[in-house]
Amino acid sequence: MPRKSKKGNQEGTVYKRKDGRYEAALTYRVNGKLKRRRSYHRTRVEADRALTRMKAERDGGIVLDGRNATLKEYLRTWLKDSIEPSVDPKTYEGYEVACRVHIVPALGHIRLRNLKPSEIQAFYSAKSREGLSLRTRQNIHGTLKRALKQAVKWGEIASNPAELVDPPKGLDAEDEESSEEIRALTNEEALRLFEAARGTRWENLYVVAVRTGLRQGELLGLKWADLNLDVSPAVLTLRRSLAEKSGGGFYFTPTKRKRGRRKLALLTEAVEALRRQKVRQAEEKKAMGERWQENGLVFPSSIGTPMNRHNLFLRYFKPLLKKAGLPDITFHDLRHSFATIMLFEWGVTSRTVQEMMGHSSIKITMDIYSHVMPNHQADEIRRLERLFSERASSDF
């Protein structure tokens, strides 16, 4: 017989089953009738946590017993107990918004164990008709699928209905691609950007952005301790990104994927810009005196604190583009500019660019930048035509 913990029904029990799993069970009274709720887990720790959660839900009037629990009630518990403790605040916000803004208004009234794949599929179709972007619809699907997967683990439902539906896809693949098409600077345009920024406080940031492909958050989270400028080639180790809380304030988040925590060999232009930045920052620290707040950041605000990315974009980057006579691009397009210059102007191998960008495969790299290829091919054809023309004329 399995050994149960010595607790009363109101306290619940946790014990190991013959199949090796741990069962958390709680008996409670609903409308004068006794109910027993169970969930199954791989470890004793998980089962103990589940029992604590079940008791808290019982005491709070939420009973996930299959017949009474709605999807809204379940999602509230899932966000609080499973997601919030395990992800950074920005990621949690994405899950919370998907649930509150999209999933709950449409499906929240349905009881958890009654939710059907057909209802989810109809929900996705409605979101498509509303004109939501493909990325938003995919985020909604990912949130619901993950939530219901956890419900299966907790023993609330037998199977995940979100796994039985077709995930959101673009209504028109061509339109979807064109709507998300990136805009990248040529190397000549990048040099114009550098020239226009010369003498400004952020001139070195723009050079490092276009010559490393770092994201804005990665640049603003970069610390001097991440750099080794005394070796050849100089090396940057990417460890963190600066993120902003929805209610205000900043926090550092470590790079999530293994390839995100990468080392980059730096181009000479980037190294020179970083050396200039070190000199500039030393002068700023001296001028600020006690007002300077040391955080070890390479590109901080004027007093050493993390820089607000919105201020950087609106107050400095947008006016700079106009001054340089460049297209109205996003800051993230500087990352794309690095990749396209490396691939199509400098002839760097796709494998090297993939590694420097932190992509998990060459396919991802080429899929992202394939739209640049037609222009590149046209330039190459014109170059070859000139070459053949010169050879033909020399034969006479």
C-alpha positions as CSV (number, residue, x, y, z in Angstrom):
1,M,0.0,0.0,0.0
2,P,1.3,3.5,-0.8
3,R,2.4,5.5,2.3
4,K,0.3,8.6,2.8
5,S,1.3,11.6,4.9
6,K,-0.5,11.7,8.3
7,K,-2.8,14.7,7.7
8,G,-6.5,15.2,8.1
9,N,-8.7,15.6,5.0
10,Q,-8.8,19.4,5.4
11,E,-5.0,19.5,5.3
12,G,-4.7,17.1,2.4
13,T,-2.3,14.3,1.6
14,V,0.8,13.7,-0.5
15,Y,2.0,10.2,-1.2
16,K,4.0,8.3,-3.8
17,R,2.1,6.0,-6.1
18,K,3.1,2.6,-7.5
19,D,3.9,4.2,-10.9
20,G,6.5,6.4,-9.3
21,R,4.5,9.7,-9.4
22,Y,3.5,11.7,-6.4
23,E,-0.2,12.4,-5.8
24,A,-1.5,15.5,-4.0
25,A,-5.1,15.0,-2.8
26,L,-7.4,17.4,-0.9
27,T,-10.9,16.7,0.4
28,Y,-13.2,19.8,0.7
29,R,-16.9,20.6,1.0
30,V,-18.9,22.3,-1.8
31,N,-22.5,23.0,-1.3
32,G,-22.7,20.6,1.6
33,K,-21.1,17.7,-0.4
34,L,-17.6,16.3,0.0
35,K,-15.3,16.6,-3.0
36,R,-11.9,15.1,-3.5
37,R,-9.4,16.7,-5.8
38,R,-6.2,15.1,-7.0
39,S,-3.2,16.0,-9.1
40,Y,-0.1,14.0,-10.1
41,H,3.6,15.1,-10.2
42,R,7.1,13.8,-10.9
43,T,8.6,14.9,-7.6
44,R,7.5,15.3,-4.0
45,V,8.4,19.0,-4.0
46,E,6.0,19.6,-7.0
47,A,3.2,17.7,-5.2
48,D,3.7,19.6,-2.0
49,R,3.5,22.9,-3.9
50,A,0.3,21.7,-5.7
51,L,-1.3,20.8,-2.3
52,T,-0.4,24.3,-1.0
53,R,-2.0,25.8,-4.0
54,M,-5.1,23.7,-3.8
55,K,-5.6,24.7,-0.2
56,A,-5.1,28.4,-1.0
57,E,-7.7,28.1,-3.8
58,R,-10.1,26.4,-1.5
59,D,-9.7,29.0,1.2
60,G,-10.1,31.7,-1.5
61,G,-13.3,30.2,-2.8
62,I,-11.7,28.9,-6.1
63,V,-12.3,25.2,-6.5
64,L,-10.8,23.7,-9.6
65,D,-12.7,20.5,-9.5
66,G,-13.6,20.2,-13.2
67,R,-17.3,21.1,-12.9
68,N,-16.9,24.5,-11.1
69,A,-13.6,25.9,-12.5
70,T,-13.8,28.2,-15.4
71,L,-10.9,28.9,-17.8
72,K,-10.7,32.4,-16.3
73,E,-10.3,31.1,-12.8
74,Y,-7.7,28.6,-13.9
75,L,-5.6,31.2,-15.8
76,R,-5.6,33.4,-12.8
77,T,-4.1,30.6,-10.7
78,W,-1.7,29.6,-13.4
79,L,-0.3,33.1,-13.8
80,K,0.1,33.5,-10.1
81,D,1.6,30.1,-9.2
82,S,3.3,28.9,-12.3
83,I,4.3,31.8,-14.5
84,E,5.1,34.8,-12.2
85,P,7.6,32.9,-10.0
86,S,9.5,31.4,-13.0
87,V,9.9,34.2,-15.6
88,D,11.1,37.8,-15.7
89,P,8.6,40.6,-15.3
90,K,8.5,41.5,-19.0
91,T,7.8,38.0,-20.0
92,Y,5.1,37.7,-17.3
93,E,3.5,40.8,-18.7
94,G,3.2,39.3,-22.1
95,Y,1.4,36.2,-20.7
96,E,-0.8,38.3,-18.5
97,V,-1.8,40.6,-21.4
98,A,-2.6,37.6,-23.7
99,C,-4.9,36.2,-21.0
100,R,-6.6,39.4,-19.9
101,V,-7.0,41.2,-23.2
102,H,-7.7,38.2,-25.6
103,I,-8.3,34.8,-24.0
104,V,-10.4,35.6,-21.0
105,P,-13.0,37.9,-22.8
106,A,-13.6,35.2,-25.4
107,L,-13.2,31.9,-23.6
108,G,-12.9,32.7,-19.9
109,H,-16.5,31.8,-19.1
110,I,-16.1,28.2,-20.3
111,R,-15.4,25.6,-17.7
112,L,-11.9,24.3,-17.9
113,R,-12.7,20.6,-18.6
114,N,-15.4,21.5,-21.1
115,L,-13.1,23.6,-23.4
116,K,-13.2,22.1,-26.9
117,P,-10.6,22.4,-29.7
118,S,-13.4,23.7,-32.0
119,E,-14.0,26.6,-29.6
120,I,-10.3,27.4,-29.6
121,Q,-10.1,27.2,-33.4
122,A,-13.1,29.5,-33.7
123,F,-11.4,32.0,-31.3
124,Y,-8.3,32.0,-33.4
125,S,-10.3,32.7,-36.6
126,A,-12.1,35.6,-34.9
127,K,-8.8,37.1,-33.9
128,S,-7.6,36.8,-37.5
129,R,-10.7,38.6,-38.8
130,E,-10.1,41.4,-36.2
131,G,-6.9,42.1,-38.0
132,L,-4.5,41.1,-35.3
133,S,-0.9,40.6,-36.5
134,L,0.4,37.1,-37.0
135,R,2.9,37.5,-34.2
136,T,0.2,38.5,-31.7
137,R,-2.0,35.6,-32.7
138,Q,0.9,33.2,-32.3
139,N,1.7,34.6,-28.8
140,I,-2.0,34.1,-27.8
141,H,-1.7,30.5,-29.0
142,G,1.6,29.9,-27.2
143,T,0.1,31.3,-24.0
144,L,-3.0,29.1,-24.1
145,K,-1.1,26.0,-25.1
146,R,1.3,26.4,-22.3
147,A,-1.4,27.1,-19.7
148,L,-3.4,24.0,-20.7
149,K,-0.3,21.9,-20.7
150,Q,0.2,22.8,-17.1
151,A,-3.4,22.0,-16.4
152,V,-2.7,18.4,-17.7
153,K,0.3,18.2,-15.4
154,W,-1.7,19.3,-12.4
155,G,-4.4,16.8,-13.2
156,E,-7.1,19.3,-13.9
157,I,-7.7,18.0,-17.4
158,A,-6.9,14.8,-19.2
159,S,-5.5,16.3,-22.4
160,N,-4.6,19.6,-23.9
161,P,-7.2,20.8,-26.4
162,A,-4.9,23.6,-27.7
163,E,-2.6,20.9,-29.2
164,L,-5.5,19.7,-31.4
165,V,-6.0,22.9,-33.3
166,D,-4.2,24.5,-36.3
167,P,-1.9,27.2,-35.0
168,P,-2.4,30.8,-36.3
169,K,-1.1,31.5,-39.7
170,G,-1.1,34.5,-41.9
171,L,-4.1,35.0,-44.2
172,D,-1.7,35.9,-47.0
173,A,1.9,34.8,-46.7
174,E,3.1,37.5,-49.1
175,D,1.3,40.3,-47.3
176,E,2.5,39.0,-44.0
177,E,6.1,39.1,-45.1
178,S,5.9,42.5,-46.6
179,S,4.2,43.9,-43.5
180,E,7.1,42.7,-41.4
181,E,9.8,43.5,-43.9
182,I,12.9,44.9,-42.2
183,R,14.7,48.0,-43.4
184,A,18.4,48.0,-43.3
185,L,21.0,50.6,-44.0
186,T,23.7,50.1,-46.7
187,N,27.3,50.6,-45.5
188,E,27.4,54.0,-47.3
189,E,24.3,55.0,-45.4
190,A,25.8,53.7,-42.1
191,L,28.8,55.9,-42.7
192,R,26.5,58.9,-43.2
193,L,24.9,58.1,-39.9
194,F,28.3,58.0,-38.1
195,E,29.2,61.3,-39.7
196,A,26.0,63.0,-38.6
197,A,26.5,61.7,-35.1
198,R,30.1,62.9,-34.8
199,G,30.5,65.0,-31.7
200,T,27.2,64.0,-30.1
201,R,26.9,62.0,-26.8
202,W,25.7,58.8,-28.5
203,E,28.1,58.7,-31.5
204,N,30.0,55.7,-30.2
205,L,26.7,53.8,-29.5
206,Y,25.7,54.0,-33.1
207,V,29.0,52.7,-34.3
208,V,29.0,49.7,-31.9
209,A,25.4,49.0,-32.9
210,V,26.1,48.8,-36.6
211,R,29.4,47.0,-36.2
212,T,28.3,44.3,-33.7
213,G,24.6,43.7,-34.4
214,L,23.7,43.9,-30.7
215,R,20.1,44.6,-29.8
216,Q,19.2,47.9,-28.1
217,G,18.6,46.3,-24.7
218,E,22.0,44.4,-25.1
219,L,23.8,47.7,-25.8
220,L,22.2,49.5,-22.9
221,G,22.9,46.6,-20.6
222,L,26.6,46.2,-21.7
223,K,29.2,46.7,-19.0
224,W,32.9,47.4,-19.1
225,A,33.5,44.1,-17.4
226,D,32.1,42.4,-20.5
227,L,34.9,43.7,-22.7
228,N,38.5,42.7,-23.3
229,L,39.9,45.4,-25.5
230,D,43.5,44.4,-24.9
231,V,43.6,41.2,-27.0
232,S,43.6,40.9,-30.7
233,P,40.9,40.7,-31.9
234,A,39.1,42.4,-29.0
235,V,36.3,40.4,-27.4
236,L,32.8,41.2,-26.1
237,T,31.0,38.7,-24.0
238,L,27.2,39.2,-24.1
239,R,25.7,38.4,-20.7
240,R,22.6,40.5,-20.1
241,S,20.0,42.9,-21.5
242,L,18.4,46.0,-20.0
243,A,14.6,45.8,-19.8
244,E,12.0,48.1,-18.5
245,K,9.2,47.3,-16.1
246,S,5.7,48.1,-17.2
247,G,5.1,50.4,-14.2
248,G,8.4,52.2,-14.6
249,G,12.0,51.3,-13.6
250,F,14.6,49.0,-15.0
251,Y,16.1,45.6,-14.4
252,F,18.7,43.4,-16.0
253,T,17.7,40.1,-17.5
254,P,20.3,37.4,-18.5
255,T,20.4,36.3,-22.1
256,K,17.9,33.4,-22.3
257,R,19.3,31.1,-24.9
258,K,22.6,29.4,-24.9
259,R,23.5,31.2,-28.2
260,G,22.4,34.5,-26.7
261,R,25.3,34.2,-24.2
262,R,27.9,34.5,-26.8
263,K,31.4,36.0,-27.4
264,L,31.9,38.4,-30.3
265,A,35.2,39.2,-31.9
266,L,35.1,43.0,-32.5
267,L,35.8,44.9,-35.7
268,T,38.4,47.7,-35.4
269,E,35.7,50.4,-35.8
270,A,33.8,49.0,-32.8
271,V,37.0,48.8,-30.7
272,E,37.9,52.4,-31.5
273,A,34.4,53.6,-30.7
274,L,34.5,51.8,-27.3
275,R,37.9,53.3,-26.5
276,R,36.5,56.8,-27.3
277,Q,33.5,56.0,-25.2
278,K,35.8,55.2,-22.2
279,V,37.5,58.5,-22.5
280,R,34.2,60.4,-22.9
281,Q,32.7,58.6,-19.9
282,A,35.7,59.5,-17.7
283,E,35.2,63.1,-18.6
284,E,31.4,62.9,-17.8
285,K,32.1,61.3,-14.4
286,K,34.5,64.0,-13.5
287,A,32.0,66.7,-14.5
288,M,29.1,65.1,-12.6
289,G,31.1,64.5,-9.4
290,E,28.9,63.2,-6.6
291,R,25.8,63.2,-8.9
292,W,27.3,60.3,-10.9
293,Q,25.9,56.9,-10.0
294,E,28.3,54.1,-11.0
295,N,26.7,51.0,-12.5
296,G,29.6,49.9,-14.7
297,L,27.6,50.5,-17.9
298,V,29.2,51.4,-21.2
299,F,26.3,53.4,-22.5
300,P,24.4,54.9,-19.4
301,S,22.5,58.1,-19.0
302,S,24.3,61.3,-18.3
303,I,24.6,60.4,-14.6
304,G,25.5,56.8,-14.9
305,T,22.1,55.2,-14.5
306,P,20.4,52.9,-17.1
307,M,19.3,54.8,-20.1
308,N,15.6,54.9,-21.1
309,R,15.4,53.4,-24.5
310,H,12.3,55.4,-25.5
311,N,14.2,58.7,-24.7
312,L,17.2,57.5,-26.7
313,F,15.0,56.7,-29.7
314,L,12.7,59.7,-29.7
315,R,15.1,62.5,-28.5
316,Y,18.3,61.4,-30.2
317,F,18.0,58.7,-32.8
318,K,15.0,60.0,-34.7
319,P,16.3,63.5,-35.2
320,L,19.7,62.0,-36.2
321,L,18.1,60.1,-39.0
322,K,16.6,63.3,-40.3
323,K,19.8,65.2,-40.0
324,A,21.7,62.4,-42.0
325,G,18.9,62.3,-44.6
326,L,18.3,58.6,-43.9
327,P,15.0,56.6,-44.0
328,D,12.8,56.5,-40.9
329,I,14.0,53.2,-39.5
330,T,13.7,51.7,-36.1
331,F,16.7,51.3,-33.8
332,H,16.5,47.5,-34.2
333,D,17.1,48.0,-37.9
334,L,20.7,48.9,-37.0
335,R,21.1,45.2,-36.0
336,H,19.7,44.2,-39.4
337,S,22.0,46.6,-41.1
338,F,25.0,44.9,-39.5
339,A,23.8,41.5,-40.9
340,T,23.1,42.7,-44.4
341,I,26.3,44.7,-44.7
342,M,28.3,41.6,-43.5
343,L,26.4,39.2,-45.8
344,F,25.9,41.2,-49.0
345,E,28.5,44.0,-49.1
346,W,31.5,42.5,-47.3
347,G,30.9,38.8,-48.3
348,V,31.2,37.4,-44.8
349,T,30.0,33.8,-44.7
350,S,26.5,33.1,-43.5
351,R,27.9,30.8,-40.8
352,T,29.9,33.6,-39.3
353,V,27.0,36.0,-39.4
354,Q,24.7,33.4,-37.9
355,E,27.1,33.0,-34.9
356,M,27.5,36.7,-34.4
357,M,23.8,37.4,-34.5
358,G,23.1,34.5,-32.1
359,H,20.7,32.7,-34.4
360,S,20.2,29.0,-33.7
361,S,20.7,28.0,-37.4
362,I,21.8,29.4,-40.7
363,K,18.3,28.8,-42.0
364,I,16.9,31.4,-39.6
365,T,19.6,33.9,-40.6
366,M,18.9,33.5,-44.3
367,D,15.1,33.4,-43.9
368,I,15.2,36.8,-42.1
369,Y,17.4,38.5,-44.7
370,S,16.3,36.7,-47.9
371,H,14.3,39.8,-49.0
372,V,17.6,41.7,-49.4
373,M,18.9,39.1,-51.9
374,P,17.0,40.4,-55.1
375,N,18.7,43.8,-54.8
376,H,22.0,42.1,-54.1
377,Q,21.6,39.8,-57.1
378,A,20.8,42.8,-59.3
379,D,24.0,44.5,-58.2
380,E,26.0,41.4,-58.9
381,I,24.4,40.9,-62.3
382,R,25.3,44.5,-63.3
383,R,28.8,44.0,-62.0
384,L,29.2,40.8,-64.1
385,E,27.7,42.5,-67.2
386,R,30.3,45.3,-66.9
387,L,33.0,42.7,-66.5
388,F,31.9,40.8,-69.6
389,S,31.6,44.0,-71.5
390,E,35.1,45.0,-70.7
391,R,36.4,41.6,-71.7
392,A,34.5,41.7,-75.0
393,S,35.9,45.1,-75.9
394,S,39.4,44.0,-75.1
395,D,39.1,41.1,-77.6
396,F,38.8,43.5,-80.5
